[in-house]
Amino acid sequence: MLVLLPPSEGKAASGRGAPLKPEALSLPALAGARAAVLDELVELCRGDEGKARDVLGLSEGLRGEVAKNAGLRTAGTRPAGEIYTGVLYDALGLAALDASARRRARKSLLVFSGLWGAVRIDDRIPSYRCSMGVRLPGLGALAAYWRAPMASALPEAAGSGLVLDLRSSAYAAAWRPKGEVADRTATVRVLHSQTVDGVEKRSVVSHFNKATKGRIVRSLLEAGAAPKGPGELVEALRDLGYAVEAEAPGKPGKVWALDVVVTEIH
């Protein structure tokens, strides 16, 4: 099982470990593209601060992020699973997983990134600020830039098993499963069900969508679930107590869309 996650906008501070070693990152097929993005981002942030903030979409209060990016090559690093914070990662709770679940997380979780393309949770990276929605002056829109490198690297990373795609739309634009990989890929939408005057009403949740997705991943990791395809994933989630609705796509090469229905949001 390969689980695709978005990064978090906010990140923990860089660690005290050795500086970045690009050659040590997972998915070596992305090395050339990573180097190009890193080079331009560092150069941008070493120049005019106002221009860098405009390109990166940073407010005055986040001007310190520019200096952070300028020092990416010499900054300390820590595992990506510690760098990424926020609602989804708080709910996932990587640090609290037992040893077996942690091993499964190292093998199955892949975090997408505007700067790195995608990294495993044990890849050591510095803290940075560069979302997939950024358009760099030289390379252009990052989501479009990453499509070709991802098309080469991701099918191999997906292997022959389930792909659980929990990315937000900005990061999903960098790689869309096709062909037989799409046949074994599932996305998840979280719906909040409420009964009003005896009538059920459902709404898509945003903030709590992230928390629910984090809990789903944690549940699968802790249970040691190993679904081979979307159908088995539906059964595994139901066994774990989730209310899941799903319908198989009508034709080959289409991703499964799963709805997880919750009555409480937290």
N, C-alpha and C positions, 0 to 999 in steps of 0.2 A: 504494500500500500504506500502510495506517495501522496502526501498532504501538502497542498499549495496554500501558503498563507501570505497575507499582505504584511508589510512592515508596520511599525508604529510611527506616527508623525514625530512625537517626542521620543527621546532616547536617553538612556542612562549615560553618565559621563564615561569617557574613555578610561580604560583601566591603566594599571601600572606595568602591564606586560610589555614584551618586546614590540617594536613598531611593526606595522603591517608587512607581511610577507605575501605578496600577491600570488606567488607560485604555489603557496600552501593551501589556497582556497579550493573548495570543491568545484566540480564542473570545470575542469581546465579548458574545455573548449570555448569558454567565455573569456579567457585571459586577455586576448587582444582587444576585445570590446571594452572590458573593464579598464584596461590601461588607457584607452582613448578617452573614456569618460572622466577618469581620475585626473588625467593630465589637464583637460580643459577646465574641470571644476576647480582644481587648485590654482591654475593660472588666473581664472576669472576672479577668485576670491583674494588673490594677492594684489589685484589691481584696484580699480575704483570701487569703493565699498557701496556707494549708492547704486551703481550699475549691477553689482552682484546681488544686492537685496532685491532689485527689481526683477532680475532674471529668476531668482529663487522664490519670489513671492513672499519675502520676509518683511514684517513690520519693523518699525524703529526699535521696539522692545526686544526684537530677536537679532539685533545687529551682531551680537556676539557669535552667532552661528557662522557668520562670514569668516571670522578669524579662526574658528574651529576648522572649517573646511580648508583654509589656507595651510594649516599645519597637519593635514591628514597623513602625510608620508612619515612624519616623525612622532606622531601621537602614540600613546600607549594603546594597547588593544585588549579586548576581552571577548569571550564567546558571544556570538551573535544572539544566542538565547538569553544573554544577560543585557545586551545592548538594547534590544527591543522591549519596550514597556507598554503600558496602556491597557485598555479594557480587555481586549482579547487575550493578551499575554498574562494579565493578572488572573483571569478565569482559567487559563490553561495551567498556570502554576508549575512551570518546569522545575523550579528548585525543590518543590515538595514531592515530586514523583519518586517512587522507589527505584531501585537500581534496574530492575527489569524493564519498567516503563520508560526509564530514561534511555536505555539502550534502544528501545523501539523508536523513541523520539529522534534519536540521532540518525537512525536509518531512514525514517519516513518523512520528517518535516523539512520542507524547503520554503524559505522566506524570499519573496520577490523584493527587488530593490531597484530604485532608479539609478543608483551608483554601481552596484555590484552585479546587477542582472538577477541573480538568485544565489543564496548561500544556505548552507546547512547550519543548524543551531550551534555546532561546535567550531565552526569557522571563526577564527579570531579576527575581528575588525575593530577599527576605531569608531567612535561616535561621529556622526556626520549629519548633514541636512541637504537632501536632494531627492525630492519626490519624483515619481514617474511622470507627473504632469509637467515637469520643467522642460522648457525649450532652450537648450544651450545655443549660443550664437553660432558655433561652428558645426556641431553635430545635429542640431535641430531637435525636434520633439523626441524625448527619450523613449516613449512607448513605441514609436515607429522605428527608432534606431535599434531597439533591442530585438525586433521581430526576427530578423535574419539569423543572428547568433542563437536565439532561443529555439528557432525551428530546427537547428542542427543539434543542439545539446539536450533539449528537454525530452524528446522521444526516448533517447537512451536512458535518461534518468528515470523515466516512467516505467521502464522495464515491461513486464507482461502482466502486471497486476492492476488493481484499482487505482484511479487517480481521483482524490477528493479535493475539489477545487473550491476553496473558501476565500479567494481573493476578492477585493473590491474591484469595481469596473475599471478604474485607472490602471491597475496592475494586470487585470485580465487582458487588457488590450495589447500587452507585450507578447503574449503567446496564447493562442487558442488551439486546443487539441483538435486534430483532424483525423479522418479515416478510422482505423481500428482503435487508435488511442481514444478518440471521442466516444466510441462504443462502450468503453469501460471507465468513462469519466462521469462524475456526478457533481452538480453544484447544489448548494443548500440555501434556501430562503427561510427566514424565521417569521412566522405569522403569530400575532397576538390575538387570541380568541376571547371575546367578551360577549356575555348575554345581556342584551338591553331590551327591556319590555318583552321578554320571552323569545327574542330573536337573536340568533348568533351573528355577531359582526366580527370581521377579521380585518386586521390592519398590519401593514409591514412596519416592523420596528427598525430603528437605526442603531442608536447607542447600545441597546440591549441585544441587538442582533450579534454584535461582536462578542458580548459576554457569553451568549448561548453557543456560538461557534467554538469559543475557547473551551467551554465545558464539554461539548461534544467530542472534541479531539482528546481532551483529558480522559473522558470515559472510555474511549476506544483504546487508548494507550494502556490505561490501568487494567482493562479487561483482557488485554492481549488479543483483541479481535483482529482477525486477518481476512477480511472479506476480499474475494477475488474479483468482484464486479459490483456494479450498482445494486443489483437485486439482492445480493448477499449483504450489502451494506444496510439496506432497508431493514432486513431481518435482524441484523446485529444491533441496530439502533433501537428497534422495537424491544428487543430482549433487554436492552439497557434502560428501558422505561421511557423512551421518547415517543411522542405521537408523530408518526411520519406518514405523509401521503406522497405517493409517487406513481407515475405512469410511464411505462417504457416508451421511448421515442418510436414514432411510426415508421422510420426508415433508418438504415445503417448510416454511420458516420455522424450521428447526432448525440449530443451530451444529454444525460439524464438530468432532470430538474426535480429536486426533492423539496418538499415543504415540511418543515418541522413546526408543529403547532404548539404554542405554549399558552397557558391560561394565567400565568404569573410572570411578570418581568422584573428582573433583579440583576 
